[in-house]
Amino acid sequence: MNWYPGHIAKAERTLAETLNSADLLLEVRDARIPAATAHPRVREWAAGKPRIVVLTRVDMVPNVAVKSWAKAMNMFGGGRWDGNIQDGNLKHREKQAMEERGASYLNENEVENVLFVDAKRGQGMPALMRAIAKAGAYVNERRNKRGLRERPLRVAVLGYPNVGKSALINRILGRKRAKSANTPGITRGLQWIRVKTNIESTDETGKTRSTKSNNRINGDFELLDSPGIIPANMENQDDALLLAICNSIGNAAYDNQGVAAYLCERLKTIYKMGEQELTAPLWREKVIERYCFDPLSPIIIPSLTGEKNTREMSGEDILYKVAENTCFGDTENASRKILQDFRSGRMGNICLQIAPKVEDEESAAEGQVKVQVLREVTVMGEGTNKMDTSVDTDEQREDRANNAIRVAKEKGLELPPVVENGQQNEEVVGKGLFDGW
């Protein structure tokens, strides 16, 4: 199965060449997973050009999460999660480009601005237009010094699939020009779009208003709409799973049940960490309401000895319970239901990555919640995210094993030989359960 679509591979080959003519880059990220949607090659593509990070879908995350991420990016910089440039020539070109436009190279991860935007309602758009005008002012200033006529500013829009690039472009245009839908792979080619600088937006009261001359760019400008680019190799499988959860990867590239179980485990872990008010305040309440059970309640482990042992529900347990209560036991249908409920906002506003604390340097590079899951999950054919099989003690596992052996003997079943300390009886090596058939 090929998870890397041909149109993305083709676009990536031509993108670097096309970006040579761009003056400014808008890197679009998903506010639900701000660190995971920081593309590892965006700094290489920028090559010293000014870059603005735009986080979309802020209407789908808690306000407190937006504030915490804004604070973190203000302290660490929007480029904190960038990939590194290994090519020495690219590093030199990046430094030279920044010096030419008078920018400091002291911070190699420099980003001109970080903005949170609701492309659906237009909130944050005037600030974005001002940021574009300020970051791109160097182009015509340099042309004026050389005695050249001014030209439209060229702005490239980049990011992962389905992070809201086309919706952002349509909001800037004030009309639907770029194809937009809540699914990856809608935009399949590079296209330049001429933009008029007057756009409609909404203020805090919800009233529609137009940007005035003090917000406008000097003359029209051009936007480069590009398809979402997925890295050929996803080294961080946690990020790959988050991209799958947020529908930034085609569903042919992952197992719905594994991804849904990971989502449930991650949200449960957030609650165990006590960070639910910051990231997912309504999740537990919505699960009780929609699926008729409490995901944080312990479950009873059946025992032939009559003892009542309990443990917390895992992500898979939650998935099976949703299947039992709402999908007649169909786990595949339940996994799709869970993912769709998350993507549509039926679980309430959720941010799946916790903003790093200022004093914690290591977490600043991660922005992650460490999750252990029971199912081995692979996304896009690279790497695995392995689960710790559980919270049970050695004594509980041994009791279950002894119970299983006793039941098997009562039913006349023959079990495979037991390997102890890496040694096995040579008489039973190669002996199968069906010898003699």
C-alpha positions as CSV (number, residue, x, y, z in Angstrom):
1,M,0.0,0.0,0.0
2,N,1.5,3.4,-1.1
3,W,0.8,6.0,1.6
4,Y,2.9,8.7,-0.2
5,P,0.5,10.1,-2.9
6,G,2.0,10.8,-6.3
7,H,0.8,14.4,-6.4
8,I,2.6,15.1,-3.2
9,A,5.9,13.6,-4.4
10,K,5.6,15.7,-7.6
11,A,4.7,18.9,-5.8
12,E,7.7,18.4,-3.4
13,R,10.1,18.1,-6.4
14,T,8.9,21.4,-7.9
15,L,8.3,23.3,-4.6
16,A,11.9,24.3,-3.9
17,E,12.3,25.7,-7.4
18,T,9.0,27.6,-7.2
19,L,9.8,29.0,-3.7
20,N,12.8,30.8,-5.2
21,S,10.4,33.4,-6.5
22,A,8.5,33.8,-3.2
23,D,9.2,36.7,-0.9
24,L,7.5,35.5,2.2
25,L,6.3,32.1,3.6
26,L,3.1,31.5,5.6
27,E,3.6,28.2,7.5
28,V,0.1,26.9,8.4
29,R,-0.2,24.6,11.5
30,D,-3.2,23.0,13.2
31,A,-3.8,24.5,16.7
32,R,-4.9,21.1,18.0
33,I,-1.4,19.7,17.4
34,P,0.9,22.8,17.1
35,A,4.2,21.0,17.4
36,A,3.3,17.9,15.3
37,T,2.3,20.1,12.4
38,A,5.7,22.0,12.4
39,H,7.1,20.7,9.1
40,P,10.7,19.4,9.4
41,R,11.6,20.9,5.9
42,V,10.0,24.3,6.2
43,R,13.2,26.0,7.4
44,E,15.0,24.5,4.4
45,W,12.3,25.8,2.0
46,A,12.4,29.3,3.6
47,A,16.1,29.5,3.1
48,G,16.3,32.8,5.0
49,K,13.1,34.4,3.7
50,P,10.8,35.9,6.3
51,R,8.3,33.3,7.7
52,I,5.0,33.7,9.6
53,V,3.5,30.8,11.5
54,V,-0.3,30.7,11.3
55,L,-2.2,28.4,13.6
56,T,-5.7,27.6,12.4
57,R,-8.7,25.9,13.9
58,V,-8.4,27.9,17.1
59,D,-12.2,27.5,17.4
60,M,-11.6,23.8,18.1
61,V,-9.2,24.2,21.1
62,P,-9.8,25.6,24.6
63,N,-9.0,29.3,24.9
64,V,-6.6,28.5,27.8
65,A,-4.6,26.2,25.4
66,V,-4.3,29.0,22.8
67,K,-3.0,31.3,25.5
68,S,-0.5,28.7,26.8
69,W,0.8,27.9,23.3
70,A,1.0,31.6,22.5
71,K,3.1,32.1,25.6
72,A,5.4,29.1,24.8
73,M,6.0,30.3,21.2
74,N,6.7,33.8,22.4
75,M,9.3,32.5,24.8
76,F,10.8,29.7,22.6
77,G,10.1,31.1,19.1
78,G,7.8,29.6,16.5
79,G,10.7,27.8,14.9
80,R,11.6,25.8,18.0
81,W,10.1,22.7,16.4
82,D,11.8,23.1,13.0
83,G,14.0,20.5,11.5
84,N,17.7,21.2,11.1
85,I,19.4,22.1,7.8
86,Q,22.2,19.7,7.2
87,D,23.4,21.1,3.8
88,G,26.2,23.6,4.4
89,N,25.3,25.5,1.1
90,L,21.7,25.9,2.3
91,K,22.9,27.3,5.7
92,H,25.1,29.8,3.9
93,R,22.3,30.8,1.6
94,E,19.9,31.2,4.6
95,K,22.4,33.4,6.4
96,Q,23.1,35.5,3.3
97,A,19.3,36.0,2.6
98,M,18.7,37.2,6.2
99,E,21.6,39.6,6.0
100,E,20.4,41.1,2.8
101,R,17.1,42.0,4.3
102,G,18.6,43.3,7.5
103,A,17.5,40.4,9.7
104,S,19.5,39.0,12.6
105,Y,21.0,35.5,12.3
106,L,21.6,35.2,16.0
107,N,18.5,32.9,16.3
108,E,18.7,30.3,13.6
109,N,15.0,29.4,14.2
110,E,13.8,32.9,13.8
111,V,10.1,33.4,12.8
112,E,8.8,36.8,12.1
113,N,5.5,36.3,13.8
114,V,3.2,33.7,15.2
115,L,-0.6,34.2,14.8
116,F,-3.7,32.3,15.9
117,V,-6.4,32.6,13.2
118,D,-10.0,31.4,12.9
119,A,-10.3,31.2,9.1
120,K,-14.0,30.3,9.2
121,R,-15.0,33.4,11.1
122,G,-12.2,35.7,10.0
123,Q,-10.9,36.4,13.5
124,G,-7.2,37.3,13.4
125,M,-7.2,38.2,9.7
126,P,-6.4,42.0,10.1
127,A,-3.4,41.1,12.3
128,L,-2.3,38.6,9.7
129,M,-2.5,41.1,6.9
130,R,-0.5,43.6,8.9
131,A,2.1,41.0,9.6
132,I,2.4,40.1,5.9
133,A,2.8,43.8,5.0
134,K,5.5,44.3,7.7
135,A,7.4,41.1,6.9
136,G,7.3,41.7,3.1
137,A,8.1,45.5,3.2
138,Y,11.8,44.8,2.5
139,V,11.0,43.7,-1.1
140,N,9.9,47.0,-2.5
141,E,12.1,49.0,-0.2
142,R,15.1,47.3,-1.8
143,R,13.6,47.8,-5.3
144,N,13.0,51.5,-4.6
145,K,16.7,51.9,-3.6
146,R,17.7,50.4,-6.9
147,G,15.3,52.7,-8.8
148,L,13.0,49.8,-9.8
149,R,9.2,49.9,-9.9
150,E,7.3,48.2,-7.1
151,R,5.8,44.8,-7.7
152,P,3.2,42.6,-6.0
153,L,4.5,40.8,-3.0
154,R,4.7,37.0,-3.5
155,V,3.5,34.9,-0.5
156,A,3.8,31.1,-0.4
157,V,1.4,29.1,1.8
158,L,2.9,25.8,3.1
159,G,2.0,23.1,5.6
160,Y,0.8,19.5,6.1
161,P,-2.3,18.3,4.4
162,N,-5.7,19.4,5.8
163,V,-4.3,22.0,8.2
164,G,-6.5,24.7,6.8
165,K,-4.3,26.3,4.0
166,S,-7.1,26.6,1.4
167,A,-9.6,27.9,4.0
168,L,-7.1,30.5,5.0
169,I,-6.5,31.5,1.4
170,N,-10.3,31.8,0.7
171,R,-10.7,34.0,3.8
172,I,-7.8,36.3,2.6
173,L,-9.4,36.4,-0.9
174,G,-12.9,37.1,0.5
175,R,-14.3,34.5,-1.8
176,K,-14.0,30.7,-2.5
177,R,-11.2,30.3,-5.0
178,A,-9.1,27.5,-3.6
179,K,-10.8,24.1,-3.1
180,S,-11.3,23.4,0.6
181,A,-12.7,20.4,2.5
182,N,-12.0,18.6,5.8
183,T,-10.0,15.9,4.1
184,P,-6.4,15.6,3.0
185,G,-5.3,15.8,-0.7
186,I,-7.9,18.3,-2.0
187,T,-5.2,20.7,-3.3
188,R,-3.0,18.7,-5.8
189,G,-0.9,21.3,-7.6
190,L,0.9,24.6,-7.2
191,Q,-1.0,27.7,-8.3
192,W,-0.4,31.5,-7.9
193,I,-3.5,33.5,-7.0
194,R,-3.8,37.3,-7.2
195,V,-5.2,38.9,-4.1
196,K,-7.0,42.2,-3.5
197,T,-5.9,43.6,-0.2
198,N,-9.4,44.6,1.1
199,I,-10.8,41.7,3.1
200,E,-13.8,41.2,5.2
201,S,-13.4,40.1,8.8
202,T,-15.3,40.1,12.1
203,D,-14.6,42.0,15.3
204,E,-15.0,40.7,18.8
205,T,-18.8,41.5,18.7
206,G,-19.2,39.4,15.6
207,K,-19.9,42.3,13.2
208,T,-18.5,42.2,9.7
209,R,-16.0,44.9,8.8
210,S,-13.4,45.5,6.1
211,T,-9.7,46.2,6.7
212,K,-8.8,49.9,6.2
213,S,-5.9,51.5,4.4
214,N,-3.6,51.3,7.5
215,N,-3.9,47.5,7.4
216,R,-3.5,47.1,3.6
217,I,-0.4,46.0,1.7
218,N,0.9,48.6,-0.7
219,G,-0.7,47.2,-3.9
220,D,-2.1,43.7,-4.6
221,F,-0.1,40.6,-3.8
222,E,0.1,37.0,-4.9
223,L,-0.5,33.8,-2.9
224,L,1.0,30.5,-3.8
225,D,-1.4,27.7,-2.9
226,S,0.5,24.4,-2.5
227,P,-0.7,20.8,-1.7
228,G,0.0,19.6,1.8
229,I,3.5,18.0,1.9
230,I,4.0,14.9,4.1
231,P,7.7,13.9,4.9
232,A,8.7,10.8,3.1
233,N,9.8,9.3,6.4
234,M,8.1,10.1,9.7
235,E,10.7,9.3,12.3
236,N,8.4,10.4,15.2
237,Q,5.5,8.0,15.3
238,D,3.7,10.0,18.0
239,D,3.6,12.9,15.6
240,A,2.4,10.5,12.8
241,L,-0.4,9.2,15.0
242,L,-1.5,12.8,15.9
243,L,-1.5,13.7,12.2
244,A,-3.7,10.6,11.5
245,I,-6.1,11.6,14.4
246,C,-6.5,15.1,12.9
247,N,-7.1,13.7,9.4
248,S,-3.9,15.1,7.9
249,I,-3.0,11.7,6.4
250,G,-5.1,9.6,4.0
251,N,-6.9,6.9,5.9
252,A,-5.3,4.2,3.7
253,A,-2.1,4.8,5.6
254,Y,-3.2,3.7,9.0
255,D,-5.4,1.3,11.0
256,N,-8.5,3.1,12.3
257,Q,-8.8,1.0,15.4
258,G,-5.1,1.5,16.4
259,V,-5.4,5.3,15.9
260,A,-8.7,5.5,17.8
261,A,-7.3,3.5,20.7
262,Y,-4.3,5.8,20.8
263,L,-6.5,8.9,20.9
264,C,-8.5,7.4,23.8
265,E,-5.3,6.5,25.6
266,R,-3.8,9.9,25.1
267,L,-6.9,11.7,26.4
268,K,-7.1,9.4,29.4
269,T,-3.4,10.1,30.1
270,I,-4.1,13.9,29.9
271,Y,-6.7,13.4,32.6
272,K,-4.4,11.3,34.8
273,M,-1.8,14.1,34.5
274,G,-4.4,16.6,35.7
275,E,-4.1,18.7,32.5
276,Q,-7.7,18.3,31.3
277,E,-8.7,21.9,32.0
278,L,-5.9,23.0,29.8
279,T,-6.4,20.7,26.9
280,A,-9.7,18.6,27.0
281,P,-12.1,19.9,29.6
282,L,-15.3,18.3,28.3
283,W,-14.0,14.9,27.0
284,R,-15.0,12.8,30.0
285,E,-18.4,14.4,30.2
286,K,-19.0,13.9,26.4
287,V,-17.9,10.2,26.6
288,I,-20.5,9.6,29.4
289,E,-23.1,11.5,27.4
290,R,-22.5,9.9,24.0
291,Y,-21.2,6.4,24.8
292,C,-22.9,5.8,28.2
293,F,-19.9,4.9,30.3
294,D,-17.1,6.7,32.3
295,P,-13.7,6.2,30.6
296,L,-11.9,6.8,33.9
297,S,-13.8,4.2,36.0
298,P,-11.8,1.0,36.7
299,I,-12.9,-2.3,35.1
300,I,-13.1,-5.7,36.9
301,I,-10.8,-8.4,35.7
302,P,-12.6,-11.8,35.6
303,S,-10.9,-14.5,37.8
304,L,-11.7,-18.2,38.3
305,T,-10.6,-17.9,41.9
306,G,-13.5,-15.5,42.6
307,E,-11.2,-12.6,43.5
308,K,-12.2,-9.2,42.2
309,N,-9.2,-7.5,40.7
310,T,-9.6,-4.1,38.9
311,R,-7.5,-1.9,36.7
312,E,-7.9,1.3,34.8
313,M,-9.3,1.2,31.3
314,S,-6.8,1.3,28.4
315,G,-7.4,3.0,25.1
316,E,-8.4,-0.4,23.6
317,D,-10.8,-1.0,26.5
318,I,-12.5,2.3,25.8
319,L,-12.7,1.5,22.1
320,Y,-14.3,-1.9,22.9
321,K,-16.7,-0.3,25.3
322,V,-17.8,2.2,22.7
323,A,-18.3,-0.7,20.2
324,E,-20.3,-2.6,22.8
325,N,-22.6,0.3,23.8
326,T,-23.1,2.0,20.5
327,C,-22.0,-0.1,17.5
328,F,-23.3,-3.7,18.3
329,G,-19.8,-4.8,19.0
330,D,-18.3,-3.6,15.7
331,T,-14.9,-2.2,16.7
332,E,-14.1,-0.8,13.2
333,N,-17.3,1.1,13.2
334,A,-16.6,2.3,16.7
335,S,-13.1,3.5,15.8
336,R,-14.5,5.6,12.9
337,K,-17.2,7.0,15.2
338,I,-14.6,8.1,17.8
339,L,-12.3,9.7,15.2
340,Q,-15.2,11.5,13.5
341,D,-16.5,12.7,16.9
342,F,-13.1,14.2,17.7
343,R,-12.7,15.8,14.2
344,S,-16.2,17.3,14.2
345,G,-15.8,18.7,17.7
346,R,-18.4,16.5,19.4
347,M,-16.0,15.7,22.2
348,G,-15.7,19.4,23.0
349,N,-12.7,21.6,22.3
350,I,-9.4,19.6,22.5
351,C,-5.7,20.4,22.1
352,L,-3.8,17.1,21.9
353,Q,-0.4,18.6,22.7
354,I,0.5,20.4,26.0
355,A,2.4,23.7,25.6
356,P,5.9,23.3,27.2
357,K,6.7,25.1,30.4
358,V,9.1,28.0,30.2
359,E,11.6,26.5,32.6
360,D,11.5,23.0,31.0
361,E,13.9,23.1,28.1
362,E,13.5,19.5,27.1
363,S,9.7,19.6,26.9
364,A,10.0,22.7,24.7
365,A,11.4,20.5,21.9
366,E,8.6,18.0,22.4
367,G,5.3,19.5,23.2
368,Q,4.2,15.9,23.7
369,V,2.3,13.7,26.1
370,K,4.0,10.4,26.7
371,V,1.4,7.7,26.0
372,Q,1.7,4.0,26.5
373,V,-0.8,1.8,24.5
374,L,-1.5,-1.9,24.2
375,R,-1.8,-2.2,20.5
376,E,1.3,-1.9,18.2
377,V,0.4,0.9,15.8
378,T,2.2,1.7,12.6
379,V,1.4,4.9,10.6
380,M,2.6,5.3,7.0
381,G,4.6,2.1,7.0
382,E,7.5,3.5,9.1
383,G,8.3,2.6,12.7
384,T,6.0,1.5,15.4
385,N,4.5,2.9,18.5
386,K,4.6,0.0,21.0
387,M,2.4,-0.3,24.0
388,D,3.3,-1.4,27.4
389,T,1.0,-4.3,27.9
390,S,-0.2,-2.9,31.1
391,V,-0.5,-1.9,34.7
392,D,-0.9,-5.4,36.0
393,T,1.5,-6.8,38.6
394,D,3.7,-9.9,38.0
395,E,1.5,-11.8,40.5
396,Q,-1.7,-10.9,38.6
397,R,-0.2,-12.1,35.3
398,E,1.0,-15.3,36.9
399,D,-2.5,-16.0,38.3
400,R,-4.1,-15.4,34.9
401,A,-1.6,-17.8,33.3
402,N,-2.2,-20.5,35.9
403,N,-6.0,-20.1,35.5
404,A,-5.6,-20.4,31.7
405,I,-3.6,-23.6,32.1
406,R,-6.1,-25.1,34.5
407,V,-9.1,-24.3,32.3
408,A,-7.3,-25.8,29.2
409,K,-6.6,-29.0,31.0
410,E,-10.2,-29.3,32.1
411,K,-11.3,-29.0,28.5
412,G,-8.6,-31.5,27.3
413,L,-6.6,-28.9,25.3
414,E,-2.9,-29.2,24.8
415,L,-1.0,-26.0,25.3
416,P,2.4,-25.1,23.6
417,P,5.5,-25.8,25.6
418,V,6.6,-23.2,28.1
419,V,10.0,-21.6,27.6
420,E,11.8,-20.8,30.9
421,N,14.9,-18.6,31.1
422,G,15.4,-18.9,27.3
423,Q,15.7,-22.7,27.5
424,Q,13.3,-25.3,26.1
425,N,13.2,-29.1,26.2
426,E,14.9,-30.4,23.1
427,E,12.3,-33.2,22.8
428,V,9.5,-30.7,22.1
429,V,11.4,-28.4,19.8
430,G,9.6,-28.4,16.4
431,K,6.6,-30.3,17.9
432,G,3.3,-28.8,16.8
433,L,-0.2,-29.1,18.1
434,F,-1.3,-31.0,15.1
435,D,1.5,-33.6,14.8
436,G,0.1,-36.9,13.5
437,W,-2.6,-35.3,11.3
